Amino acid sequence: MLDTALLHADFWLGDRSVEAGLRLRVAKFGATPEDRLRLRIAVGETAEKAQPAPGAMLTANRKARMLAAIDRT
């Protein structure tokens, strides 16, 4: 982010040659709603409605089996 901040400062000081690189870097941080959609980032009320992460819906039985396989004490 520091590099992006420095490019941002250069842009606002008049160096328009950094515009394309700055736009790409800022998009990686999810600056616009379109960027967040592409990155699958949910914010606010949308986050509450978002689907759980893969593997988050493991059944209790499956979790117990997985932990038993790891526990070697």
mmJSON file of the N, C-alpha and C atoms, coordinates in Angstrom:
{"data_MODEL":{"atom_site":{
"group_PDB":["ATOM","ATOM","ATOM","ATOM","ATOM","ATOM","ATOM","ATOM","ATOM","ATOM","ATOM","ATOM","ATOM","ATOM","ATOM","ATOM","ATOM","ATOM","ATOM","ATOM","ATOM","ATOM","ATOM","ATOM","ATOM","ATOM","ATOM","ATOM","ATOM","ATOM","ATOM","ATOM","ATOM","ATOM","ATOM","ATOM","ATOM","ATOM","ATOM","ATOM","ATOM","ATOM","ATOM","ATOM","ATOM","ATOM","ATOM","ATOM","ATOM","ATOM","ATOM","ATOM","ATOM","ATOM","ATOM","ATOM","ATOM","ATOM","ATOM","ATOM","ATOM","ATOM","ATOM","ATOM","ATOM","ATOM","ATOM","ATOM","ATOM","ATOM","ATOM","ATOM","ATOM","ATOM","ATOM","ATOM","ATOM","ATOM","ATOM","ATOM","ATOM","ATOM","ATOM","ATOM","ATOM","ATOM","ATOM","ATOM","ATOM","ATOM","ATOM","ATOM","ATOM","ATOM","ATOM","ATOM","ATOM","ATOM","ATOM","ATOM","ATOM","ATOM","ATOM","ATOM","ATOM","ATOM","ATOM","ATOM","ATOM","ATOM","ATOM","ATOM","ATOM","ATOM","ATOM","ATOM","ATOM","ATOM","ATOM","ATOM","ATOM","ATOM","ATOM","ATOM","ATOM","ATOM","ATOM","ATOM","ATOM","ATOM","ATOM","ATOM","ATOM","ATOM","ATOM","ATOM","ATOM","ATOM","ATOM","ATOM","ATOM","ATOM","ATOM","ATOM","ATOM","ATOM","ATOM","ATOM","ATOM","ATOM","ATOM","ATOM","ATOM","ATOM","ATOM","ATOM","ATOM","ATOM","ATOM","ATOM","ATOM","ATOM","ATOM","ATOM","ATOM","ATOM","ATOM","ATOM","ATOM","ATOM","ATOM","ATOM","ATOM","ATOM","ATOM","ATOM","ATOM","ATOM","ATOM","ATOM","ATOM","ATOM","ATOM","ATOM","ATOM","ATOM","ATOM","ATOM","ATOM","ATOM","ATOM","ATOM","ATOM","ATOM","ATOM","ATOM","ATOM","ATOM","ATOM","ATOM","ATOM","ATOM","ATOM","ATOM","ATOM","ATOM","ATOM","ATOM","ATOM","ATOM","ATOM","ATOM","ATOM","ATOM","ATOM","ATOM","ATOM","ATOM","ATOM"],
"id":[1,2,3,4,5,6,7,8,9,10,11,12,13,14,15,16,17,18,19,20,21,22,23,24,25,26,27,28,29,30,31,32,33,34,35,36,37,38,39,40,41,42,43,44,45,46,47,48,49,50,51,52,53,54,55,56,57,58,59,60,61,62,63,64,65,66,67,68,69,70,71,72,73,74,75,76,77,78,79,80,81,82,83,84,85,86,87,88,89,90,91,92,93,94,95,96,97,98,99,100,101,102,103,104,105,106,107,108,109,110,111,112,113,114,115,116,117,118,119,120,121,122,123,124,125,126,127,128,129,130,131,132,133,134,135,136,137,138,139,140,141,142,143,144,145,146,147,148,149,150,151,152,153,154,155,156,157,158,159,160,161,162,163,164,165,166,167,168,169,170,171,172,173,174,175,176,177,178,179,180,181,182,183,184,185,186,187,188,189,190,191,192,193,194,195,196,197,198,199,200,201,202,203,204,205,206,207,208,209,210,211,212,213,214,215,216,217,218,219],
"type_symbol":["N","C","C","N","C","C","N","C","C","N","C","C","N","C","C","N","C","C","N","C","C","N","C","C","N","C","C","N","C","C","N","C","C","N","C","C","N","C","C","N","C","C","N","C","C","N","C","C","N","C","C","N","C","C","N","C","C","N","C","C","N","C","C","N","C","C","N","C","C","N","C","C","N","C","C","N","C","C","N","C","C","N","C","C","N","C","C","N","C","C","N","C","C","N","C","C","N","C","C","N","C","C","N","C","C","N","C","C","N","C","C","N","C","C","N","C","C","N","C","C","N","C","C","N","C","C","N","C","C","N","C","C","N","C","C","N","C","C","N","C","C","N","C","C","N","C","C","N","C","C","N","C","C","N","C","C","N","C","C","N","C","C","N","C","C","N","C","C","N","C","C","N","C","C","N","C","C","N","C","C","N","C","C","N","C","C","N","C","C","N","C","C","N","C","C","N","C","C","N","C","C","N","C","C","N","C","C","N","C","C","N","C","C","N","C","C","N","C","C"],
"label_atom_id":["N","CA","C","N","CA","C","N","CA","C","N","CA","C","N","CA","C","N","CA","C","N","CA","C","N","CA","C","N","CA","C","N","CA","C","N","CA","C","N","CA","C","N","CA","C","N","CA","C","N","CA","C","N","CA","C","N","CA","C","N","CA","C","N","CA","C","N","CA","C","N","CA","C","N","CA","C","N","CA","C","N","CA","C","N","CA","C","N","CA","C","N","CA","C","N","CA","C","N","CA","C","N","CA","C","N","CA","C","N","CA","C","N","CA","C","N","CA","C","N","CA","C","N","CA","C","N","CA","C","N","CA","C","N","CA","C","N","CA","C","N","CA","C","N","CA","C","N","CA","C","N","CA","C","N","CA","C","N","CA","C","N","CA","C","N","CA","C","N","CA","C","N","CA","C","N","CA","C","N","CA","C","N","CA","C","N","CA","C","N","CA","C","N","CA","C","N","CA","C","N","CA","C","N","CA","C","N","CA","C","N","CA","C","N","CA","C","N","CA","C","N","CA","C","N","CA","C","N","CA","C","N","CA","C","N","CA","C","N","CA","C","N","CA","C","N","CA","C","N","CA","C","N","CA","C"],
"label_alt_id":[null,null,null,null,null,null,null,null,null,null,null,null,null,null,null,null,null,null,null,null,null,null,null,null,null,null,null,null,null,null,null,null,null,null,null,null,null,null,null,null,null,null,null,null,null,null,null,null,null,null,null,null,null,null,null,null,null,null,null,null,null,null,null,null,null,null,null,null,null,null,null,null,null,null,null,null,null,null,null,null,null,null,null,null,null,null,null,null,null,null,null,null,null,null,null,null,null,null,null,null,null,null,null,null,null,null,null,null,null,null,null,null,null,null,null,null,null,null,null,null,null,null,null,null,null,null,null,null,null,null,null,null,null,null,null,null,null,null,null,null,null,null,null,null,null,null,null,null,null,null,null,null,null,null,null,null,null,null,null,null,null,null,null,null,null,null,null,null,null,null,null,null,null,null,null,null,null,null,null,null,null,null,null,null,null,null,null,null,null,null,null,null,null,null,null,null,null,null,null,null,null,null,null,null,null,null,null,null,null,null,null,null,null,null,null,null,null,null,null],
"label_comp_id":["MET","MET","MET","LEU","LEU","LEU","ASP","ASP","ASP","THR","THR","THR","ALA","ALA","ALA","LEU","LEU","LEU","LEU","LEU","LEU","HIS","HIS","HIS","ALA","ALA","ALA","ASP","ASP","ASP","PHE","PHE","PHE","TRP","TRP","TRP","LEU","LEU","LEU","GLY","GLY","GLY","ASP","ASP","ASP","ARG","ARG","ARG","SER","SER","SER","VAL","VAL","VAL","GLU","GLU","GLU","ALA","ALA","ALA","GLY","GLY","GLY","LEU","LEU","LEU","ARG","ARG","ARG","LEU","LEU","LEU","ARG","ARG","ARG","VAL","VAL","VAL","ALA","ALA","ALA","LYS","LYS","LYS","PHE","PHE","PHE","GLY","GLY","GLY","ALA","ALA","ALA","THR","THR","THR","PRO","PRO","PRO","GLU","GLU","GLU","ASP","ASP","ASP","ARG","ARG","ARG","LEU","LEU","LEU","ARG","ARG","ARG","LEU","LEU","LEU","ARG","ARG","ARG","ILE","ILE","ILE","ALA","ALA","ALA","VAL","VAL","VAL","GLY","GLY","GLY","GLU","GLU","GLU","THR","THR","THR","ALA","ALA","ALA","GLU","GLU","GLU","LYS","LYS","LYS","ALA","ALA","ALA","GLN","GLN","GLN","PRO","PRO","PRO","ALA","ALA","ALA","PRO","PRO","PRO","GLY","GLY","GLY","ALA","ALA","ALA","MET","MET","MET","LEU","LEU","LEU","THR","THR","THR","ALA","ALA","ALA","ASN","ASN","ASN","ARG","ARG","ARG","LYS","LYS","LYS","ALA","ALA","ALA","ARG","ARG","ARG","MET","MET","MET","LEU","LEU","LEU","ALA","ALA","ALA","ALA","ALA","ALA","ILE","ILE","ILE","ASP","ASP","ASP","ARG","ARG","ARG","THR","THR","THR"],
"label_asym_id":["A","A","A","A","A","A","A","A","A","A","A","A","A","A","A","A","A","A","A","A","A","A","A","A","A","A","A","A","A","A","A","A","A","A","A","A","A","A","A","A","A","A","A","A","A","A","A","A","A","A","A","A","A","A","A","A","A","A","A","A","A","A","A","A","A","A","A","A","A","A","A","A","A","A","A","A","A","A","A","A","A","A","A","A","A","A","A","A","A","A","A","A","A","A","A","A","A","A","A","A","A","A","A","A","A","A","A","A","A","A","A","A","A","A","A","A","A","A","A","A","A","A","A","A","A","A","A","A","A","A","A","A","A","A","A","A","A","A","A","A","A","A","A","A","A","A","A","A","A","A","A","A","A","A","A","A","A","A","A","A","A","A","A","A","A","A","A","A","A","A","A","A","A","A","A","A","A","A","A","A","A","A","A","A","A","A","A","A","A","A","A","A","A","A","A","A","A","A","A","A","A","A","A","A","A","A","A","A","A","A","A","A","A","A","A","A","A","A","A"],
"label_entity_id":["1","1","1","1","1","1","1","1","1","1","1","1","1","1","1","1","1","1","1","1","1","1","1","1","1","1","1","1","1","1","1","1","1","1","1","1","1","1","1","1","1","1","1","1","1","1","1","1","1","1","1","1","1","1","1","1","1","1","1","1","1","1","1","1","1","1","1","1","1","1","1","1","1","1","1","1","1","1","1","1","1","1","1","1","1","1","1","1","1","1","1","1","1","1","1","1","1","1","1","1","1","1","1","1","1","1","1","1","1","1","1","1","1","1","1","1","1","1","1","1","1","1","1","1","1","1","1","1","1","1","1","1","1","1","1","1","1","1","1","1","1","1","1","1","1","1","1","1","1","1","1","1","1","1","1","1","1","1","1","1","1","1","1","1","1","1","1","1","1","1","1","1","1","1","1","1","1","1","1","1","1","1","1","1","1","1","1","1","1","1","1","1","1","1","1","1","1","1","1","1","1","1","1","1","1","1","1","1","1","1","1","1","1","1","1","1","1","1","1"],
"label_seq_id":[1,1,1,2,2,2,3,3,3,4,4,4,5,5,5,6,6,6,7,7,7,8,8,8,9,9,9,10,10,10,11,11,11,12,12,12,13,13,13,14,14,14,15,15,15,16,16,16,17,17,17,18,18,18,19,19,19,20,20,20,21,21,21,22,22,22,23,23,23,24,24,24,25,25,25,26,26,26,27,27,27,28,28,28,29,29,29,30,30,30,31,31,31,32,32,32,33,33,33,34,34,34,35,35,35,36,36,36,37,37,37,38,38,38,39,39,39,40,40,40,41,41,41,42,42,42,43,43,43,44,44,44,45,45,45,46,46,46,47,47,47,48,48,48,49,49,49,50,50,50,51,51,51,52,52,52,53,53,53,54,54,54,55,55,55,56,56,56,57,57,57,58,58,58,59,59,59,60,60,60,61,61,61,62,62,62,63,63,63,64,64,64,65,65,65,66,66,66,67,67,67,68,68,68,69,69,69,70,70,70,71,71,71,72,72,72,73,73,73],
"pdbx_PDB_ins_code":[null,null,null,null,null,null,null,null,null,null,null,null,null,null,null,null,null,null,null,null,null,null,null,null,null,null,null,null,null,null,null,null,null,null,null,null,null,null,null,null,null,null,null,null,null,null,null,null,null,null,null,null,null,null,null,null,null,null,null,null,null,null,null,null,null,null,null,null,null,null,null,null,null,null,null,null,null,null,null,null,null,null,null,null,null,null,null,null,null,null,null,null,null,null,null,null,null,null,null,null,null,null,null,null,null,null,null,null,null,null,null,null,null,null,null,null,null,null,null,null,null,null,null,null,null,null,null,null,null,null,null,null,null,null,null,null,null,null,null,null,null,null,null,null,null,null,null,null,null,null,null,null,null,null,null,null,null,null,null,null,null,null,null,null,null,null,null,null,null,null,null,null,null,null,null,null,null,null,null,null,null,null,null,null,null,null,null,null,null,null,null,null,null,null,null,null,null,null,null,null,null,null,null,null,null,null,null,null,null,null,null,null,null,null,null,null,null,null,null],
"Cartn_x":[0.824,0.0,0.864,2.028,2.905,3.297,3.629,3.974,2.809,1.607,0.415,0.205,0.435,0.295,1.305,2.513,3.518,3.14,2.613,2.144,0.983,0.111,-1.031,-0.545,0.438,0.993,1.629,2.379,2.992,1.921,0.84,-0.252,-0.837,-1.11,-1.724,-0.748,0.542,1.539,1.784,1.077,1.139,1.729,2.261,2.854,1.756,1.197,0.085,0.544,1.842,2.335,2.098,1.776,1.554,0.086,-0.759,-2.209,-2.623,-2.131,-2.55,-2.122,-0.888,-0.403,-1.141,-1.43,-2.168,-3.572,-4.233,-5.583,-5.595,-4.619,-4.545,-4.294,-3.387,-3.074,-4.264,-4.948,-6.094,-7.217,-7.39,-8.422,-8.158,-6.885,-6.537,-6.965,-7.161,-7.585,-9.104,-9.832,-11.291,-11.824,-11.304,-11.67,-13.098,-13.588,-14.929,-15.838,-17.147,-18.063,-17.78,-17.415,-17.092,-15.86,-14.859,-13.647,-13.981,-14.814,-15.181,-15.982,-16.84,-17.602,-16.667,-15.706,-14.75,-13.888,-13.516,-12.688,-13.507,-14.836,-15.758,-15.625,-15.526,-15.457,-16.849,-17.373,-18.685,-18.5,-19.216,-19.099,-20.485,-20.616,-21.869,-22.963,-24.158,-25.303,-25.055,-24.309,-23.997,-23.2,-22.318,-21.496,-22.368,-23.44,-24.323,-25.046,-25.305,-26.016,-25.076,-23.779,-22.8,-22.815,-22.441,-22.362,-21.171,-21.275,-20.138,-18.982,-17.797,-16.605,-16.679,-16.04,-16.04,-15.47,-16.127,-15.679,-16.262,-16.93,-17.484,-18.72,-19.321,-20.551,-20.302,-19.154,-18.861,-19.8,-20.245,-21.097,-20.254,-20.907,-20.2,-19.479,-20.112,-19.506,-18.227,-18.282,-17.097,-15.979,-16.33,-15.314,-14.652,-15.453,-14.911,-13.947,-14.314,-13.429,-12.131,-12.22,-11.031,-10.102,-10.692,-9.885,-9.289,-10.04,-9.526,-8.333,-8.359,-7.258,-6.011,-6.182,-5.047,-4.501,-5.394,-5.022,-4.277,-3.011,-2.206,-1.704,-2.362,-1.909,-2.52],
"Cartn_y":[-1.19,0.0,1.249,1.152,2.321,2.733,1.755,2.061,2.731,2.25,2.833,4.258,4.486,5.837,6.792,6.313,7.157,7.477,6.473,6.725,7.718,7.59,8.499,9.931,10.088,11.426,11.983,11.158,11.606,12.045,11.275,11.608,12.975,13.222,14.494,15.657,15.355,16.416,16.709,15.998,16.327,15.274,14.182,13.136,12.201,12.509,11.728,10.408,10.178,8.93,7.719,7.95,6.839,6.43,7.089,6.868,5.413,4.777,3.4,2.441,2.552,1.687,1.932,3.188,3.538,2.947,3.042,2.505,0.994,0.281,-1.165,-1.504,-0.778,-1.054,-0.774,0.335,0.701,-0.321,-0.831,-1.842,-3.102,-3.442,-4.636,-4.508,-3.265,-3.039,-2.943,-3.073,-3.021,-1.623,-0.673,0.728,1.041,0.399,0.699,-0.513,-0.297,-1.447,-2.532,-2.125,-3.103,-3.927,-3.257,-3.961,-4.97,-4.557,-5.462,-6.646,-6.42,-7.504,-8.499,-7.982,-8.84,-9.625,-8.982,-9.635,-10.484,-10.454,-11.179,-10.735,-9.415,-8.82,-8.301,-8.703,-8.239,-7.238,-6.114,-5.055,-4.687,-4.419,-3.951,-4.991,-4.58,-5.495,-6.643,-6.38,-7.433,-8.534,-8.18,-9.179,-10.112,-9.589,-10.419,-11.459,-11.135,-12.035,-12.95,-12.73,-13.491,-14.966,-15.791,-17.224,-17.531,-18.555,-18.922,-19.427,-19.322,-19.782,-21.284,-21.786,-23.231,-23.96,-25.003,-25.765,-25.291,-24.139,-23.606,-24.383,-25.111,-25.821,-27.298,-27.63,-29.011,-29.478,-30.695,-31.233,-31.51,-31.584,-31.835,-33.175,-34.171,-35.492,-35.447,-34.736,-34.638,-33.875,-32.804,-32.058,-32.964,-33.768,-34.66,-35.678,-36.209,-37.18,-36.526,-35.293,-34.589,-34.3,-33.873,-33.593,-34.861,-35.958,-37.231,-37.687,-37.433,-37.817,-37.009,-35.785,-34.915,-35.195,-35.458,-35.651,-36.99,-36.93,-38.13,-38.304,-37.68,-37.8,-38.968],
"Cartn_z":[0.0,0.0,0.0,0.595,0.624,-0.792,-1.629,-3.018,-3.723,-3.461,-4.081,-3.586,-2.309,-1.76,-2.402,-2.634,-3.271,-4.715,-5.438,-6.799,-6.798,-5.824,-5.692,-5.481,-4.618,-4.374,-5.649,-6.362,-7.621,-8.618,-8.699,-9.616,-9.287,-7.997,-7.611,-7.677,-7.731,-7.904,-9.387,-10.277,-11.69,-12.599,-12.061,-12.896,-13.395,-14.553,-15.089,-15.71,-15.821,-16.412,-15.514,-14.237,-13.298,-13.223,-14.005,-13.899,-14.113,-15.16,-15.46,-14.35,-13.907,-12.833,-11.531,-11.255,-10.038,-10.08,-11.225,-11.359,-11.104,-11.64,-11.426,-9.963,-9.325,-7.921,-7.007,-7.253,-6.417,-6.584,-7.793,-8.038,-7.232,-7.015,-6.242,-4.779,-4.313,-2.934,-2.798,-3.914,-3.85,-3.657,-4.399,-4.219,-4.655,-5.691,-6.191,-5.974,-6.046,-5.918,-6.964,-8.176,-9.213,-8.84,-8.259,-7.822,-6.732,-5.775,-4.682,-5.193,-6.184,-6.773,-7.459,-8.208,-8.902,-7.919,-6.811,-5.793,-4.82,-4.976,-4.094,-2.639,-2.459,-1.132,-0.792,0.345,0.784,1.916,1.84,2.831,3.339,4.634,5.207,5.176,4.755,4.707,3.745,2.688,1.722,2.394,3.323,4.01,4.841,5.42,6.229,5.383,4.122,3.23,2.459,2.59,1.807,2.2,1.256,1.494,2.397,3.226,4.067,3.217,3.769,3.066,2.843,1.784,1.563,2.778,3.19,4.346,5.664,5.66,6.897,7.339,6.434,6.74,7.06,7.589,7.935,9.035,8.932,9.981,11.22,12.364,13.619,13.569,12.946,12.845,12.013,10.903,10.039,10.745,11.457,12.212,13.244,13.942,14.969,14.354,13.193,12.511,12.082,11.576,11.131,12.319,13.442,14.623,15.206,15.147,15.658,14.831,13.536,12.668,12.979,13.443,13.767,15.156,16.103,17.501,17.656,17.995,18.149,19.581,20.526,21.924,22.619],
"occupancy":[1.0,1.0,1.0,1.0,1.0,1.0,1.0,1.0,1.0,1.0,1.0,1.0,1.0,1.0,1.0,1.0,1.0,1.0,1.0,1.0,1.0,1.0,1.0,1.0,1.0,1.0,1.0,1.0,1.0,1.0,1.0,1.0,1.0,1.0,1.0,1.0,1.0,1.0,1.0,1.0,1.0,1.0,1.0,1.0,1.0,1.0,1.0,1.0,1.0,1.0,1.0,1.0,1.0,1.0,1.0,1.0,1.0,1.0,1.0,1.0,1.0,1.0,1.0,1.0,1.0,1.0,1.0,1.0,1.0,1.0,1.0,1.0,1.0,1.0,1.0,1.0,1.0,1.0,1.0,1.0,1.0,1.0,1.0,1.0,1.0,1.0,1.0,1.0,1.0,1.0,1.0,1.0,1.0,1.0,1.0,1.0,1.0,1.0,1.0,1.0,1.0,1.0,1.0,1.0,1.0,1.0,1.0,1.0,1.0,1.0,1.0,1.0,1.0,1.0,1.0,1.0,1.0,1.0,1.0,1.0,1.0,1.0,1.0,1.0,1.0,1.0,1.0,1.0,1.0,1.0,1.0,1.0,1.0,1.0,1.0,1.0,1.0,1.0,1.0,1.0,1.0,1.0,1.0,1.0,1.0,1.0,1.0,1.0,1.0,1.0,1.0,1.0,1.0,1.0,1.0,1.0,1.0,1.0,1.0,1.0,1.0,1.0,1.0,1.0,1.0,1.0,1.0,1.0,1.0,1.0,1.0,1.0,1.0,1.0,1.0,1.0,1.0,1.0,1.0,1.0,1.0,1.0,1.0,1.0,1.0,1.0,1.0,1.0,1.0,1.0,1.0,1.0,1.0,1.0,1.0,1.0,1.0,1.0,1.0,1.0,1.0,1.0,1.0,1.0,1.0,1.0,1.0,1.0,1.0,1.0,1.0,1.0,1.0,1.0,1.0,1.0,1.0,1.0,1.0],
"B_iso_or_equiv":[0.0,0.0,0.0,0.0,0.0,0.0,0.0,0.0,0.0,0.0,0.0,0.0,0.0,0.0,0.0,0.0,0.0,0.0,0.0,0.0,0.0,0.0,0.0,0.0,0.0,0.0,0.0,0.0,0.0,0.0,0.0,0.0,0.0,0.0,0.0,0.0,0.0,0.0,0.0,0.0,0.0,0.0,0.0,0.0,0.0,0.0,0.0,0.0,0.0,0.0,0.0,0.0,0.0,0.0,0.0,0.0,0.0,0.0,0.0,0.0,0.0,0.0,0.0,0.0,0.0,0.0,0.0,0.0,0.0,0.0,0.0,0.0,0.0,0.0,0.0,0.0,0.0,0.0,0.0,0.0,0.0,0.0,0.0,0.0,0.0,0.0,0.0,0.0,0.0,0.0,0.0,0.0,0.0,0.0,0.0,0.0,0.0,0.0,0.0,0.0,0.0,0.0,0.0,0.0,0.0,0.0,0.0,0.0,0.0,0.0,0.0,0.0,0.0,0.0,0.0,0.0,0.0,0.0,0.0,0.0,0.0,0.0,0.0,0.0,0.0,0.0,0.0,0.0,0.0,0.0,0.0,0.0,0.0,0.0,0.0,0.0,0.0,0.0,0.0,0.0,0.0,0.0,0.0,0.0,0.0,0.0,0.0,0.0,0.0,0.0,0.0,0.0,0.0,0.0,0.0,0.0,0.0,0.0,0.0,0.0,0.0,0.0,0.0,0.0,0.0,0.0,0.0,0.0,0.0,0.0,0.0,0.0,0.0,0.0,0.0,0.0,0.0,0.0,0.0,0.0,0.0,0.0,0.0,0.0,0.0,0.0,0.0,0.0,0.0,0.0,0.0,0.0,0.0,0.0,0.0,0.0,0.0,0.0,0.0,0.0,0.0,0.0,0.0,0.0,0.0,0.0,0.0,0.0,0.0,0.0,0.0,0.0,0.0,0.0,0.0,0.0,0.0,0.0,0.0],
"pdbx_formal_charge":[null,null,null,null,null,null,null,null,null,null,null,null,null,null,null,null,null,null,null,null,null,null,null,null,null,null,null,null,null,null,null,null,null,null,null,null,null,null,null,null,null,null,null,null,null,null,null,null,null,null,null,null,null,null,null,null,null,null,null,null,null,null,null,null,null,null,null,null,null,null,null,null,null,null,null,null,null,null,null,null,null,null,null,null,null,null,null,null,null,null,null,null,null,null,null,null,null,null,null,null,null,null,null,null,null,null,null,null,null,null,null,null,null,null,null,null,null,null,null,null,null,null,null,null,null,null,null,null,null,null,null,null,null,null,null,null,null,null,null,null,null,null,null,null,null,null,null,null,null,null,null,null,null,null,null,null,null,null,null,null,null,null,null,null,null,null,null,null,null,null,null,null,null,null,null,null,null,null,null,null,null,null,null,null,null,null,null,null,null,null,null,null,null,null,null,null,null,null,null,null,null,null,null,null,null,null,null,null,null,null,null,null,null,null,null,null,null,null,null],
"auth_seq_id":[1,1,1,2,2,2,3,3,3,4,4,4,5,5,5,6,6,6,7,7,7,8,8,8,9,9,9,10,10,10,11,11,11,12,12,12,13,13,13,14,14,14,15,15,15,16,16,16,17,17,17,18,18,18,19,19,19,20,20,20,21,21,21,22,22,22,23,23,23,24,24,24,25,25,25,26,26,26,27,27,27,28,28,28,29,29,29,30,30,30,31,31,31,32,32,32,33,33,33,34,34,34,35,35,35,36,36,36,37,37,37,38,38,38,39,39,39,40,40,40,41,41,41,42,42,42,43,43,43,44,44,44,45,45,45,46,46,46,47,47,47,48,48,48,49,49,49,50,50,50,51,51,51,52,52,52,53,53,53,54,54,54,55,55,55,56,56,56,57,57,57,58,58,58,59,59,59,60,60,60,61,61,61,62,62,62,63,63,63,64,64,64,65,65,65,66,66,66,67,67,67,68,68,68,69,69,69,70,70,70,71,71,71,72,72,72,73,73,73],
"auth_comp_id":["MET","MET","MET","LEU","LEU","LEU","ASP","ASP","ASP","THR","THR","THR","ALA","ALA","ALA","LEU","LEU","LEU","LEU","LEU","LEU","HIS","HIS","HIS","ALA","ALA","ALA","ASP","ASP","ASP","PHE","PHE","PHE","TRP","TRP","TRP","LEU","LEU","LEU","GLY","GLY","GLY","ASP","ASP","ASP","ARG","ARG","ARG","SER","SER","SER","VAL","VAL","VAL","GLU","GLU","GLU","ALA","ALA","ALA","GLY","GLY","GLY","LEU","LEU","LEU","ARG","ARG","ARG","LEU","LEU","LEU","ARG","ARG","ARG","VAL","VAL","VAL","ALA","ALA","ALA","LYS","LYS","LYS","PHE","PHE","PHE","GLY","GLY","GLY","ALA","ALA","ALA","THR","THR","THR","PRO","PRO","PRO","GLU","GLU","GLU","ASP","ASP","ASP","ARG","ARG","ARG","LEU","LEU","LEU","ARG","ARG","ARG","LEU","LEU","LEU","ARG","ARG","ARG","ILE","ILE","ILE","ALA","ALA","ALA","VAL","VAL","VAL","GLY","GLY","GLY","GLU","GLU","GLU","THR","THR","THR","ALA","ALA","ALA","GLU","GLU","GLU","LYS","LYS","LYS","ALA","ALA","ALA","GLN","GLN","GLN","PRO","PRO","PRO","ALA","ALA","ALA","PRO","PRO","PRO","GLY","GLY","GLY","ALA","ALA","ALA","MET","MET","MET","LEU","LEU","LEU","THR","THR","THR","ALA","ALA","ALA","ASN","ASN","ASN","ARG","ARG","ARG","LYS","LYS","LYS","ALA","ALA","ALA","ARG","ARG","ARG","MET","MET","MET","LEU","LEU","LEU","ALA","ALA","ALA","ALA","ALA","ALA","ILE","ILE","ILE","ASP","ASP","ASP","ARG","ARG","ARG","THR","THR","THR"],
"auth_asym_id":["A","A","A","A","A","A","A","A","A","A","A","A","A","A","A","A","A","A","A","A","A","A","A","A","A","A","A","A","A","A","A","A","A","A","A","A","A","A","A","A","A","A","A","A","A","A","A","A","A","A","A","A","A","A","A","A","A","A","A","A","A","A","A","A","A","A","A","A","A","A","A","A","A","A","A","A","A","A","A","A","A","A","A","A","A","A","A","A","A","A","A","A","A","A","A","A","A","A","A","A","A","A","A","A","A","A","A","A","A","A","A","A","A","A","A","A","A","A","A","A","A","A","A","A","A","A","A","A","A","A","A","A","A","A","A","A","A","A","A","A","A","A","A","A","A","A","A","A","A","A","A","A","A","A","A","A","A","A","A","A","A","A","A","A","A","A","A","A","A","A","A","A","A","A","A","A","A","A","A","A","A","A","A","A","A","A","A","A","A","A","A","A","A","A","A","A","A","A","A","A","A","A","A","A","A","A","A","A","A","A","A","A","A","A","A","A","A","A","A"],
"auth_atom_id":["N","CA","C","N","CA","C","N","CA","C","N","CA","C","N","CA","C","N","CA","C","N","CA","C","N","CA","C","N","CA","C","N","CA","C","N","CA","C","N","CA","C","N","CA","C","N","CA","C","N","CA","C","N","CA","C","N","CA","C","N","CA","C","N","CA","C","N","CA","C","N","CA","C","N","CA","C","N","CA","C","N","CA","C","N","CA","C","N","CA","C","N","CA","C","N","CA","C","N","CA","C","N","CA","C","N","CA","C","N","CA","C","N","CA","C","N","CA","C","N","CA","C","N","CA","C","N","CA","C","N","CA","C","N","CA","C","N","CA","C","N","CA","C","N","CA","C","N","CA","C","N","CA","C","N","CA","C","N","CA","C","N","CA","C","N","CA","C","N","CA","C","N","CA","C","N","CA","C","N","CA","C","N","CA","C","N","CA","C","N","CA","C","N","CA","C","N","CA","C","N","CA","C","N","CA","C","N","CA","C","N","CA","C","N","CA","C","N","CA","C","N","CA","C","N","CA","C","N","CA","C","N","CA","C","N","CA","C","N","CA","C","N","CA","C","N","CA","C","N","CA","C","N","CA","C"],
"pdbx_PDB_model_num":[1,1,1,1,1,1,1,1,1,1,1,1,1,1,1,1,1,1,1,1,1,1,1,1,1,1,1,1,1,1,1,1,1,1,1,1,1,1,1,1,1,1,1,1,1,1,1,1,1,1,1,1,1,1,1,1,1,1,1,1,1,1,1,1,1,1,1,1,1,1,1,1,1,1,1,1,1,1,1,1,1,1,1,1,1,1,1,1,1,1,1,1,1,1,1,1,1,1,1,1,1,1,1,1,1,1,1,1,1,1,1,1,1,1,1,1,1,1,1,1,1,1,1,1,1,1,1,1,1,1,1,1,1,1,1,1,1,1,1,1,1,1,1,1,1,1,1,1,1,1,1,1,1,1,1,1,1,1,1,1,1,1,1,1,1,1,1,1,1,1,1,1,1,1,1,1,1,1,1,1,1,1,1,1,1,1,1,1,1,1,1,1,1,1,1,1,1,1,1,1,1,1,1,1,1,1,1,1,1,1,1,1,1,1,1,1,1,1,1]
}}}
